[in-house]
């Protein structure tokens, strides 16, 4: 049986290979979730920036219409 020491366990505590694999699996799953969250944040940021540019363009058009329409 293969045993591993893990730093966040009390000194002398050992983990079985299956426990280590479980911890690693949970870590990888957490990292995947964080990466997905990061991608979603970037997508929302891009969308907000596009909407901001659209609003600025519409404001310039409106300002021009108000200036030359009067």
N, C-alpha and C positions, 0 to 999 in steps of 0.2 A: 504494500500500500504506500502511495506517495503522499507525503505530508508537506505543508507549506506553513511558514510563519507569516503572519500578517501584522503590520505595524499598529493598526488600530485595535487590535486585540491585546489582552493582557499578556505581558511577557511570559513566554513558555507555552502559550496557547497555540495549538496547531490546527490547521484546516485540512480537510481531506481534499483531494483533487476535485471531487464533484462540487464541493463548496466553493472552491476557487473558481471553477468554471461558471458557477451560478453568479458569483460576484462579477466576474468579467462580462458575462452575458447581460446583467443588469446595467453595468457601466456602458457597454456598447449601445444598449437600448436607450439609455439616457442621452448619450451623445447623438444618436440618430434623431431623437426628439428635439434636442437643442438645435441641430442643423436645420431641421424642418421649420422650427420656429424662426430661426434667423432668415431662412429663405422667404418665409411669409412676411417678416418685417421689411425685408428689402422690397418685396413686391408692393406692399402697402406704401412704402416711402416713394417708390417710383410712381405709383398711381397718384399720390398726393401732389408730387412735383408736377405731373402732367396736368392735373386739375388747376394748380396754381398758375401755370403758364397759360392755360385756356382762359382763366378769369382775367389775367393781366391783359391778354389780347382783346377780350371782350370789353374791358374797361377802356382801352385805347380807342377801340372802334366807337364806343359810346361817347367818349370825350370828343372825338373828331366830329361825330354827328351833331353833338351839342354846339360845338364851336362854329361849324360851317352851316348848320341848319338854322341858326337864328338870324 
